[in-house]
Amino acid sequence: MGIRKTRLLWPCFSATFVLSTLLPAQTQLPPRWTTEQANGWYSGEPWLVGSNYIPADAINQLEMWQASTFDPKRIDKELGWAEGLGMNTMRVFLHDLLWKEDPEGFKNRIDQFLTICEEHKIRPIFVLFDSCWDPNPHLGKQHKPTPGVHNSGWVQSPGRKALEDPSQYPRLEAYVKGVVGAFGHDKRVLAWDIWNEPDNLNESSYRKEEPANKVALVLALLPQTFAWARSVSPEQPLTSAPFHGDWENPDALDAMTKTQLELSDVISFHNYDVPADFEKRVKELQRYRRPVICTEYMARAEKSTFQGILPIAKEFKVGALNWGFVAGKTQTYLPWDSWKQPYVYHAPTVWFHDIFHANGKPYRPAEVAFIRKMTGATNETKRKPALSLQLR
């Protein structure tokens, strides 16, 4: 999700050690899926292709989901475009503050979103926590996009105050158990992404606002979050994606990556590099003998493209979810370096992320045609609005 990061040098110890030292003695982590369970689940799934999704009229997760700005008609229209590409999944971010404010209302909106997804033959991966961008989230009206800046309003979950305050952890636990408990047996949900880029320090954007010990705090909380999710026995797999470092030698993994890989039912990863590096990463992760899904890729300026990545992903049956679907208030068609030099007076020569303009016009028609060819989409027939929208 964020810019490239330098590798963090943390001791290499196992998730078992983390749990044994940081969780209460009476807590026992339910076992993750066996490799047989994980591969059995994946054998029943099609090749997974999709995007990281937020509607064009939302600047962040809060604006997408809050009652005052939740826009099912917009979502229905945009997911219709995704169905036309042959996409069958979307990665969608949730937020703990939404649960804190109104658990029942939040669950109802998730249910409505899932009804729309089902109409368009899409099963989302829900992201519970996220360490990227603004560490100071707040409910209510969100600020307008900063002109010329990539993802200028995205917020972390949990925010800095909650992360630094153990007295708030029971609230975070209630959120995880509440959401996963409500939808953990719902066939419309594909998987749960426990924590997005947990050791992202947002070096070029919010680094000065981050806790000095952020990585240690998240490293302590990540295994607990997996445990909370497992405690309600979801039918869907759990995962958290490494996004940096050397994965070739398992003995050299940093502590966060090691924890992510040891606790995930299926392996996910992020990669915004050239196709050769993408394939190398896939082969490194195949040693774990579990399904592999790339939950973030595609940055045109970095030479990570649909034409370069999708053929490799399809060959290895690696799920592929690109960052960015519709160019909107997140402004992720702008590059990461816009945080240093905003593109106020001129647009970049090449869009960084995103596939469609806000009106549904493809940024590059040839890309859309290529995606449809790769997925086997046979037509672009517009479907009727989801049933929930017809009745409201």
C-alpha positions, 0 to 999 in steps of 0.5 A: 500500500505504501512506498518502499521500505528499508528492511527492519532488523528485528530478532528472528524468533517464532510466533510460538515464542511471541505468543508464549511470552505476550499472551496470558497463560490461560490463552491458547491459540487455536491451531491454524489450518494444516497445509492439507486444509489450506490446499483443499480450500484453495482447490475449490476456488477459481483463479482469484483476480481482483482489486483493492477496492474503495468507492470513488466517493470515499477518501478512506475506510471511514468515509466508505462505511460510515452511515452518513456516507455509505453509498450502496448505489455507487458501490453497486455500479462500480462492482458491476464494472469489476464483474465486467472484467471477470474479477471475482474478489475484492480486498476491502478495508474495515476499521475498528472505530466503526465498530466502536461507534455502532456495531449493529449498524456497521454489521448491517452495512457489511451485510448490504455490501456482501449482498451487492458483491454476491450479485456481481459474483465477487467474494471479498477479502476483508482487512481488519487492521492496517498500519499504513498512512495517517495514525490519527483516525477520527470518526465523522466528517473526513477532510478533503483530498490534499491536492496532488497527493497520493492517498492523502486521507487514508487512516490506520486501524488501530490509530496511534492512541489505541495502539499505545494504550493497552486499556483499549485492547479489549475494545479491539478484541471485541471488534475482531471477534464481533466482525469475524463472528458475524461473518465467519460462516458467511459463504459470501466472504472469501478470507480475512486479512488480519493486518495490512503491512503491520511494520509499515512506518510511513517513512515519507508521510507520517513518520514523525507522528508514529510511536517510536516503538510502533513495530514492537507494539504491533508485533505484540498485538498481531498474534493476539489478533490472529487468536481473537479471529480464530477463537470464533472459528471462521470457515474462511482462512486468515492471512497477513502479507509480508511486503519487504525483506529477504524471504529466500532464507527462512532462517533470516526472516525478521520477526514480523515476517516470520510471525505473519507466515507462521500464523497465516492459513494461506500465504499472501504477499505484496509486490510492486516490482518487475515481473521477474521479481514477482515470479521470484517471490512466488517461488520463495513462498511456494516452499511453505506448501500453502496457497499463495495470493498477492494482495497488492501489486500493479504500479505502472511507473515501477514496471509492475503492470497487468500485462507483466504480472497476470500471466505469471500469476495465472501460470502458478495459480497465484491470486492477484489483487491490484491496488486501485480500482476507480480513480477517486478521492484517494487519488492513488493514480498519483505516485508515491513521490507526490508526498514530497512533490505534489502533482498540483499543476500537472498530472503524472504522465502515467497513472500509478494505480487504478483502472477506471475513471470515476465515470467508468471510462477505462484509463487504458482500454487495452489493459481492460481488454487484457484483464478480460482476456486473462479472466475469460470474461465473455461479455460486459453485460450490465447486470440489474441493481442488487436486490437490496437496492431495488427494495430500498 
